[in-house]
Amino acid sequence: MEIGERLKEAREAKNLSLDKLQDMTKIQKRYLDAIEQGNFGILPGKFYARAFIKEYASAVGLDAKELMEEHKDEIPQTEEETPSQYTYIHRSRKDNSPAKGTSVFSLIPTVIVVLLIIGIMAVVWFFAQDTSPDTDNNNEPKEPQEDNAIIRDSGDSEQEDGQYPEENDTGTKDGPGDTSDSEQQDQQDEQTDSSSNEDIDNASPELVVEERGSGSPPESTLTLKHASNDITLKIETSGESWLEVENGNGESLFSNMFGEDESPLELDVSDEDRIWINAGSAPNLDVSIDGLALTYPVDPEKEVFQHIWINLNKDGDQTD
């Protein structure tokens, strides 16, 4: 029995129509029918025969790897369209792209923390000098004002007009330029809060892998931290691939075959909390979000089809 007949038999055993299978796999009905008939020539490319058959087999409950091994002589694969060559093109394009590196951005938080510590130390030193009782603004010892004060036995000084300095509620004498310890502490706290808020505002976007998917196709979860207010999802391709993008409510933002004529695809996802990507051919698709290049959590050489969730967290949404 040929591979197309085995797939069709498994589909009918599960009582699935081609329309239902199309909804499950996101592969067009005419391609599914071509696979069952063994007519691989009408597929977008011979490389896609392997990927589509694998997705079909998983959907009808067959072991995709075992099935493809048994029928490897039936599945077309030309020298020009081997997965290794797609991977080479994909890697070369990534290596030549200056926007892919994030090593420079990883140093920014460290520099900000160092500057913050230096700033706090400078503020503490300034207030310590300003409140010193033994020095004036020129750091010179204050001399007793013999011409304007009369020395009394009690140790208090009398003003030239015979009036004494007023006492505050704590029993200490306040001059016109004195600042209380509580006011100084409030000023230091305000400086610290301002610096902390500035640190958050200047944080760079960062893509973090929360969960690396398994199974076939694998479904992974990433989080975009410190996202900007204007978030753009950008997808480029070097060939043809099935591509689907949805928001967290399941609303479709894009769903179709994606080729070089449509590339690059740019979607504004600023108002979304999360997005879902169904990549039909991961080696063909370069994905970036908020200016950051996405690295597939699962090796695209081993898993051509991949599902990816991306949580979009702005600074105001971050929780410790």
C-alpha positions as CSV (number, residue, x, y, z in Angstrom):
1,M,0.0,0.0,0.0
2,E,1.4,3.4,-1.0
3,I,1.8,6.2,1.5
4,G,-1.1,8.2,0.2
5,E,-3.5,5.3,0.5
6,R,-2.3,4.6,4.1
7,L,-3.0,8.2,5.1
8,K,-6.4,8.3,3.4
9,E,-7.3,5.0,5.2
10,A,-6.3,6.4,8.6
11,R,-8.3,9.6,7.9
12,E,-11.4,7.7,7.0
13,A,-11.0,5.4,10.0
14,K,-11.2,8.5,12.2
15,N,-14.2,9.7,10.2
16,L,-12.5,12.9,9.2
17,S,-13.3,14.8,6.0
18,L,-10.7,16.7,4.0
19,D,-12.3,20.0,5.1
20,K,-12.0,19.0,8.7
21,L,-8.4,17.9,8.2
22,Q,-7.6,21.2,6.5
23,D,-8.8,23.1,9.6
24,M,-6.7,20.8,11.8
25,T,-3.4,21.0,9.8
26,K,-3.8,24.4,8.1
27,I,-2.8,22.7,4.9
28,Q,-5.0,23.6,1.9
29,K,-7.5,20.9,0.9
30,R,-6.1,20.5,-2.7
31,Y,-2.6,19.7,-1.2
32,L,-4.1,17.1,1.1
33,D,-6.0,15.5,-1.8
34,A,-2.8,15.5,-3.9
35,I,-0.9,13.7,-1.1
36,E,-3.6,11.0,-1.0
37,Q,-3.4,10.6,-4.8
38,G,0.4,10.5,-4.7
39,N,0.5,13.5,-6.9
40,F,3.3,15.4,-5.2
41,G,4.1,17.5,-8.3
42,I,1.4,20.1,-7.5
43,L,2.7,20.9,-4.0
44,P,4.5,24.3,-3.6
45,G,7.9,22.5,-3.8
46,K,9.2,19.0,-3.4
47,F,10.6,19.9,-0.1
48,Y,7.1,20.6,1.2
49,A,6.0,17.0,0.4
50,R,8.0,15.8,3.4
51,A,6.7,18.5,5.7
52,F,3.0,18.2,4.6
53,I,3.0,14.3,4.9
54,K,4.5,14.6,8.4
55,E,1.7,17.0,9.5
56,Y,-1.0,14.8,7.9
57,A,0.3,11.7,9.6
58,S,0.4,13.4,13.0
59,A,-3.2,14.6,12.6
60,V,-4.6,11.2,11.8
61,G,-2.7,9.4,14.6
62,L,0.1,7.8,12.7
63,D,3.7,7.7,13.7
64,A,5.1,10.2,11.2
65,K,8.8,9.2,11.5
66,E,8.0,5.5,11.2
67,L,5.7,6.1,8.2
68,M,8.2,8.2,6.3
69,E,11.0,5.7,6.9
70,E,8.9,2.9,5.5
71,H,7.9,4.9,2.4
72,K,11.1,7.0,1.9
73,D,11.5,5.8,-1.7
74,E,8.1,7.3,-2.6
75,I,8.7,10.7,-1.1
76,P,10.3,13.0,-3.7
77,Q,13.4,14.9,-2.6
78,T,15.6,16.7,-5.1
79,E,19.2,17.8,-4.6
80,E,18.3,21.4,-5.1
81,E,15.7,21.4,-2.4
82,T,17.2,19.3,0.5
83,P,16.5,20.6,4.0
84,S,20.3,21.0,4.6
85,Q,20.4,23.6,1.8
86,Y,17.4,25.5,3.2
87,T,19.2,25.5,6.5
88,Y,22.4,26.8,4.9
89,I,20.5,29.7,3.3
90,H,18.7,30.4,6.5
91,R,21.9,30.5,8.6
92,S,23.9,32.6,6.0
93,R,21.2,35.2,6.0
94,K,21.1,35.3,9.8
95,D,24.9,35.5,10.0
96,N,25.0,38.5,7.6
97,S,22.3,40.5,9.4
98,P,23.6,43.1,11.8
99,A,20.3,43.4,13.5
100,K,20.4,39.9,14.9
101,G,23.0,40.4,17.6
102,T,21.9,41.3,21.1
103,S,25.2,41.1,22.9
104,V,25.5,44.9,23.0
105,F,22.1,45.3,24.6
106,S,22.9,42.8,27.3
107,L,25.5,45.2,28.7
108,I,23.1,48.1,29.1
109,P,21.4,47.0,32.3
110,T,24.8,46.5,34.0
111,V,26.0,50.0,33.0
112,I,22.7,51.5,34.3
113,V,23.1,49.8,37.7
114,V,26.7,51.1,38.0
115,L,25.6,54.7,37.2
116,L,22.7,54.4,39.6
117,I,25.1,53.4,42.5
118,I,27.5,56.2,41.7
119,G,24.6,58.7,41.6
120,I,23.3,57.6,45.0
121,M,26.8,57.8,46.6
122,A,27.2,61.4,45.2
123,V,23.8,62.4,46.7
124,V,24.8,61.0,50.1
125,W,28.2,62.8,50.0
126,F,26.6,66.1,49.0
127,F,24.1,66.1,51.9
128,A,26.8,64.9,54.3
129,Q,28.9,68.0,53.3
130,D,25.9,70.3,53.4
131,T,24.9,69.4,56.9
132,S,28.3,69.4,58.5
133,P,28.2,71.6,61.7
134,D,31.9,72.5,61.6
135,T,32.3,73.7,58.0
136,D,30.8,76.3,55.7
137,N,30.5,76.1,51.9
138,N,34.2,76.6,51.4
139,N,35.0,73.7,53.8
140,E,36.8,76.2,56.2
141,P,36.2,76.1,60.0
142,K,33.7,78.7,61.1
143,E,35.1,81.4,63.4
144,P,33.1,82.7,66.3
145,Q,31.3,85.9,65.5
146,E,32.7,87.9,68.4
147,D,31.4,91.2,67.0
148,N,27.8,90.1,66.8
149,A,27.4,87.9,69.9
150,I,27.9,88.1,73.7
151,I,29.3,85.0,75.4
152,R,27.1,84.0,78.3
153,D,27.7,81.6,81.1
154,S,25.0,79.2,79.9
155,G,26.9,78.6,76.6
156,D,24.1,80.3,74.5
157,S,24.9,83.2,72.1
158,E,22.9,86.5,72.2
159,Q,22.1,88.4,69.0
160,E,23.3,92.0,68.6
161,D,19.8,93.2,69.3
162,G,19.5,91.2,72.5
163,Q,17.2,88.5,71.0
164,Y,17.9,84.8,71.3
165,P,17.5,82.2,68.5
166,E,14.0,80.7,68.4
167,E,13.7,77.1,69.6
168,N,11.7,74.5,67.6
169,D,9.5,71.9,69.2
170,T,12.4,69.5,69.8
171,G,14.3,72.2,71.9
172,T,17.0,72.8,69.2
173,K,17.6,76.2,67.6
174,D,16.9,76.5,63.9
175,G,18.7,78.9,61.7
176,P,17.3,80.3,58.4
177,G,19.2,77.9,56.2
178,D,19.0,74.7,58.3
179,T,17.3,71.5,57.0
180,S,15.9,68.8,59.3
181,D,17.1,65.1,59.1
182,S,13.6,64.0,57.9
183,E,13.6,66.4,55.0
184,Q,17.0,65.2,54.0
185,Q,15.8,61.6,54.1
186,D,12.8,62.5,52.0
187,Q,15.0,64.1,49.4
188,Q,17.2,61.1,49.2
189,D,14.2,58.8,48.9
190,E,12.9,60.9,46.0
191,Q,16.3,60.7,44.3
192,T,16.3,56.9,44.7
193,D,12.7,56.5,43.4
194,S,13.4,58.7,40.4
195,S,16.6,56.7,39.5
196,S,14.7,53.4,39.9
197,N,11.9,54.6,37.6
198,E,14.5,55.8,35.1
199,D,16.1,52.4,35.1
200,I,12.9,50.7,34.2
201,D,12.1,53.3,31.5
202,N,15.5,52.8,29.8
203,A,15.4,48.9,29.9
204,S,15.8,47.3,26.5
205,P,13.4,44.7,25.1
206,E,14.4,41.1,25.7
207,L,13.1,37.8,24.4
208,V,13.1,35.0,27.0
209,V,12.2,31.3,26.3
210,E,9.6,30.3,29.0
211,E,8.9,26.8,27.6
212,R,10.6,24.8,24.8
213,G,7.9,22.8,23.0
214,S,7.9,19.0,22.4
215,G,5.9,16.6,20.2
216,S,5.0,17.2,16.5
217,P,4.6,20.0,15.9
218,P,6.2,21.5,19.0
219,E,4.5,24.4,20.7
220,S,6.9,26.8,22.5
221,T,6.3,29.8,24.7
222,L,8.4,33.0,24.8
223,T,8.0,36.3,26.6
224,L,9.0,39.7,25.2
225,K,10.1,41.7,28.3
226,H,10.3,45.6,28.5
227,A,8.3,45.8,25.2
228,S,8.0,49.3,23.7
229,N,4.6,51.0,23.2
230,D,4.7,50.4,19.4
231,I,5.4,46.7,18.8
232,T,5.8,45.4,15.3
233,L,5.9,41.8,14.3
234,K,8.1,41.3,11.1
235,I,8.3,38.1,9.1
236,E,10.5,37.6,6.0
237,T,10.8,34.5,3.8
238,S,13.2,33.2,1.1
239,G,10.7,30.8,-0.4
240,E,7.1,29.7,0.2
241,S,5.7,28.6,3.6
242,W,2.3,28.2,5.2
243,L,2.0,31.0,7.8
244,E,-0.7,31.8,10.3
245,V,-0.7,34.5,13.0
246,E,-3.4,34.9,15.7
247,N,-3.9,37.1,18.8
248,G,-4.6,35.8,22.3
249,N,-8.3,35.8,21.6
250,G,-7.9,33.5,18.6
251,E,-8.6,36.2,16.0
252,S,-6.6,35.7,12.8
253,L,-4.1,38.4,11.8
254,F,-2.7,36.5,8.8
255,S,-3.5,33.1,7.3
256,N,-2.2,32.0,3.9
257,M,0.7,30.7,1.9
258,F,3.5,33.2,2.4
259,G,6.0,33.8,-0.4
260,E,8.7,36.3,-1.5
261,D,6.0,38.5,-3.2
262,E,4.4,39.1,0.2
263,S,7.7,39.5,2.1
264,P,8.3,41.2,4.4
265,L,5.1,40.9,6.4
266,E,4.8,43.6,9.1
267,L,1.9,43.5,11.7
268,D,1.2,46.1,14.4
269,V,0.6,44.1,17.6
270,S,0.9,47.0,20.1
271,D,-2.6,46.4,21.5
272,E,-2.2,42.6,21.9
273,D,-1.3,40.8,25.1
274,R,0.1,37.7,23.3
275,I,0.3,36.3,19.8
276,W,0.4,32.8,18.2
277,I,2.5,31.8,15.2
278,N,2.1,28.7,13.1
279,A,5.2,28.3,10.9
280,G,4.7,25.8,8.1
281,S,8.4,25.8,7.2
282,A,10.5,27.3,10.0
283,P,13.8,27.2,8.0
284,N,12.3,29.5,5.5
285,L,10.9,32.1,7.9
286,D,12.9,34.9,9.7
287,V,10.8,36.3,12.6
288,S,11.5,39.4,14.6
289,I,9.4,41.4,17.1
290,D,10.0,44.8,18.5
291,G,13.4,44.9,16.7
292,L,14.6,41.6,18.2
293,A,15.3,38.5,16.1
294,L,13.5,35.4,17.2
295,T,15.6,32.2,17.5
296,Y,13.4,29.1,17.3
297,P,13.4,27.2,20.6
298,V,13.4,23.9,18.8
299,D,16.0,23.2,16.0
300,P,14.2,23.9,12.7
301,E,16.3,21.2,11.0
302,K,14.6,18.6,13.2
303,E,11.1,20.2,13.3
304,V,10.0,22.0,10.2
305,F,6.5,22.8,11.5
306,Q,6.5,24.8,14.8
307,H,3.9,26.6,16.9
308,I,5.1,29.6,19.0
309,W,3.3,31.7,21.6
310,I,4.8,35.1,22.4
311,N,3.7,37.0,25.6
312,L,4.0,40.8,25.2
313,N,4.9,42.4,28.5
314,K,5.5,46.2,28.7
315,D,7.3,47.9,31.6
316,G,4.0,48.8,33.2
317,D,2.8,45.2,33.0
318,Q,5.9,43.7,34.7
319,T,5.5,42.0,38.0
320,D,8.3,40.9,40.4
